[in-house]
């Protein structure tokens, strides 16, 4: 079994993105979120978290329900029905929250391979096809999604997460009361900041958006995963009863302030 390291800010704080005084929005990364065709709330939560965590530009691409996204998303988030323009500036793309659109391959086809792709929910089942188009990949399954995606793997949660990371050539975030983050290189971090009140539809979408936004700003995918998981759990732990996923996004600025301004 791989050596267990407990997730804490000292592991990744030095890499947490800080905007430069003379920088601009393009320095802070462009993130694309593929819009769900029906469960639009999941996409909205993910895109909002991605923007709140600091991505310079966030674009939701939605072949269907584009008008819903335009009227319901925060004004700073762009919405397009087709990725028509050249997207060499895209740093990250998030696929899966709320479901996969029928034409997802066409919708992300112009994004360059150097982008990091984050796969959540429905996209995890398509990981092999999607992974081939990108340099780095992060997948974010809960226990049920993990078992469906990797039915052949057995053992402890750490053993299974690490084996899945190696097999898929991806960073694996096996979510749970203790979330395991594993890389293909053998790095394993276990997160113990969590709350039972995170067991609510939409919480995972917020986490996926946070990781996507951190990676868009240049944080390594593994560090972005560790940082996103820790902050997500710590915000929920402090909030407690009555938590809904939107509360997580609202409290991201306060968490960033606490971590970055000392």
C-alpha positions in Angstrom: 0.0 0.0 0.0 1.2 3.5 -0.8 2.4 5.8 2.0 -0.5 7.9 3.2 0.0 11.7 3.4 -2.6 13.9 5.1 -3.9 16.8 3.0 -3.1 20.2 4.6 -2.3 23.6 3.2 1.4 23.2 3.7 1.4 20.7 0.9 0.2 23.2 -1.8 -0.1 26.7 -0.3 3.1 27.9 -2.1 1.5 27.1 -5.4 -1.9 28.7 -4.7 -2.4 31.2 -7.5 -2.0 34.9 -6.6 -2.7 37.5 -9.3 0.2 39.9 -10.1 -0.4 43.6 -9.7 0.3 44.3 -13.4 -1.4 41.2 -14.7 -4.7 40.9 -16.7 -7.5 38.3 -17.1 -5.6 36.2 -19.6 -2.8 35.7 -17.1 -5.4 34.0 -14.8 -6.4 31.3 -17.3 -9.4 30.5 -19.4 -11.6 27.6 -18.3 -14.3 26.0 -20.4 -17.3 24.2 -18.9 -19.3 21.9 -21.1 -23.0 22.7 -20.3 -25.4 19.9 -19.4 -28.3 19.6 -21.8 -30.9 19.1 -19.0 -29.5 19.4 -15.4 -28.4 22.9 -15.9 -28.0 23.6 -12.2 -24.9 21.3 -12.0 -23.2 23.3 -14.8 -24.1 26.6 -13.2 -22.7 25.5 -9.8 -19.5 24.3 -11.4 -19.0 27.4 -13.6 -19.7 29.7 -10.7 -17.2 27.9 -8.4 -14.6 28.0 -11.2 -15.0 31.8 -11.5 -15.0 32.4 -7.8 -11.8 30.5 -7.2 -10.1 32.9 -9.6 -10.1 31.8 -13.2 -9.6 34.9 -15.4 -12.2 33.8 -18.0 -14.9 31.1 -17.7 -16.9 30.0 -20.8 -19.9 27.7 -20.7 -20.4 26.0 -24.1 -24.0 24.8 -24.5 -25.6 23.6 -27.7 -28.9 23.3 -25.8 -30.2 25.6 -23.1 -27.8 28.4 -24.0 -30.5 30.9 -23.2 -31.0 29.4 -19.8 -27.3 29.7 -19.0 -27.2 33.3 -20.3 -30.0 34.4 -18.0 -29.1 32.4 -14.9 -25.3 32.5 -14.7 -23.3 35.4 -13.1 -22.7 38.2 -15.6 -18.9 37.5 -15.8 -19.4 34.0 -17.2 -19.5 33.8 -21.0 -21.9 31.5 -22.8 -21.6 30.2 -26.3 -23.4 27.5 -28.3 -20.4 26.7 -30.5 -16.7 26.9 -29.9 -16.2 28.7 -33.2 -13.1 30.8 -32.5 -9.6 29.4 -31.9 -9.2 28.4 -28.3 -5.5 28.1 -27.9 -5.8 30.2 -24.7 -7.9 27.6 -22.9 -6.1 26.1 -19.9 -8.7 23.8 -18.6 -12.0 22.1 -19.6 -14.6 20.6 -17.3 -16.9 17.9 -18.7 -19.7 15.9 -17.0 -21.5 17.9 -14.3 -25.2 17.4 -15.0 -24.6 15.1 -17.9 -22.9 14.9 -21.3 -24.4 16.5 -24.4 -24.8 14.4 -27.5 -22.1 16.4 -29.4 -19.5 16.7 -26.7 -16.7 15.6 -29.0 -17.5 18.3 -31.5 -18.0 20.9 -28.8 -14.5 20.5 -27.4 -12.7 19.6 -30.6 -10.9 22.9 -31.0 -9.4 23.0 -27.5 -5.7 22.3 -27.7 -4.2 19.2 -26.2 -2.1 21.1 -23.6 -5.2 21.9 -21.6 -6.1 20.0 -18.5 -9.4 18.1 -18.6 -11.5 17.5 -15.5 -14.0 14.7 -15.7 -17.0 14.5 -13.4 -20.1 12.4 -13.2 -21.3 11.2 -16.6 -17.9 12.0 -18.3 -16.1 9.5 -16.1 -17.5 6.7 -18.1 -16.1 8.2 -21.3 -12.7 8.8 -19.7 -10.7 6.7 -22.2 -12.0 8.5 -25.2 -11.7 12.0 -23.7 -8.3 11.4 -22.0 -6.6 10.8 -25.3 -7.2 14.4 -26.4 -5.5 16.0 -23.4 -2.1 16.2 -21.8 -3.4 16.0 -18.2 -6.6 14.6 -16.7 -8.4 14.6 -13.4 -11.4 12.4 -12.6 -13.6 13.0 -9.6 -15.8 9.9 -8.8 -17.7 9.2 -5.6 -17.7 5.5 -4.5 -20.6 4.4 -6.7 -19.1 6.1 -9.8 -15.7 4.6 -9.0 -17.0 1.1 -8.7 -18.9 1.4 -12.0 -15.8 2.8 -13.8 -13.2 0.4 -12.2 -15.2 -2.8 -11.3 -12.0 -4.9 -11.5 -10.2 -3.1 -8.7 -10.3 -4.3 -5.1 -8.5 -3.6 -1.8 -8.4 -0.5 0.4 -9.6 2.9 -0.9 -6.0 4.0 -1.2 -5.0 0.9 -3.1 -8.0 1.2 -5.5 -7.5 4.9 -6.1 -3.8 4.5 -6.9 -4.4 1.5 -9.2 -7.1 3.5 -11.0 -4.8 6.5 -11.4 -2.1 4.3 -12.9 -4.5 2.5 -15.2 -6.2 5.6 -16.5 -3.1 7.8 -16.5 -5.1 10.4 -14.6 -5.3 12.0 -11.2 -8.1 10.2 -9.3 -10.1 11.9 -6.6 -12.1 9.2 -4.8 -14.6 11.2 -2.9 -15.9 10.2 0.5 -15.7 11.0 4.3 -12.0 10.7 3.7 -11.2 11.6 0.1 -8.2 9.9 -1.6 -6.3 11.9 -4.2 -3.9 9.7 -6.2 -1.6 10.3 -9.2 -0.2 8.0 -11.8 3.3 8.7 -10.4 2.3 7.1 -7.1 1.5 10.2 -5.0 -1.3 9.6 -2.5 -2.9 12.3 -0.3 -5.8 11.6 2.0 -8.2 14.5 2.9 -9.8 14.5 6.3 -11.5 17.9 6.2 -15.1 17.0 5.4 -18.7 17.3 6.6 -21.7 15.0 6.4 -23.6 18.1 5.1 -21.7 17.8 1.8 -23.9 14.7 1.0 -26.2 16.9 -1.1 -26.8 17.1 -4.8 -24.5 19.7 -6.4 -21.6 19.6 -3.9 -19.5 17.6 -6.2 -20.1 20.0 -9.1 -18.8 22.8 -6.9 -15.6 20.8 -6.2 -15.1 20.0 -9.9 -15.4 23.7 -10.7 -13.0 24.7 -7.9 -10.3 22.3 -9.2 -10.9 23.4 -12.8 -10.4 27.1 -11.8 -7.3 26.5 -9.8 -5.7 24.5 -12.6 -6.7 27.2 -15.1 -4.5 29.6 -13.2 -1.4 27.4 -13.6 -1.6 25.3 -10.4 -0.4 21.8 -11.2 -3.4 19.4 -11.6 -2.4 17.4 -8.5 -1.9 20.4 -6.3 -5.1 21.9 -7.6 -6.9 18.7 -6.7 -5.5 18.7 -3.2 -6.2 22.4 -2.6 -9.7 22.2 -4.0 -10.6 19.2 -1.9 -9.2 20.7 1.3 -11.0 24.1 0.8 -14.3 22.4 -0.2 -14.3 20.2 2.9 -13.1 23.0 5.3 -15.8 25.4 4.1 -18.4 22.8 4.6 -17.1 21.8 8.0 -17.3 25.3 9.2 -20.7 26.0 7.8 -22.5 22.9 9.1 -26.2 22.3 9.2 -28.3 23.9 6.5 -25.5 23.9 3.9 -26.5 24.0 0.3 -24.0 23.9 -2.6 -24.4 27.6 -3.3 -23.1 28.3 0.2 -19.8 26.7 -0.8 -19.3 29.1 -3.7 -20.3 32.1 -1.7 -17.6 31.3 0.9 -14.7 30.7 -1.5 -13.5 34.3 -1.4 -13.3 34.2 2.4 -11.3 31.0 2.4 -8.9 32.4 -0.2 -8.4 35.6 1.8 -7.6 33.5 4.9 -5.1 31.4 3.0 -3.4 34.1 0.9 -3.5 37.2 3.1 -1.5 36.6 6.2 
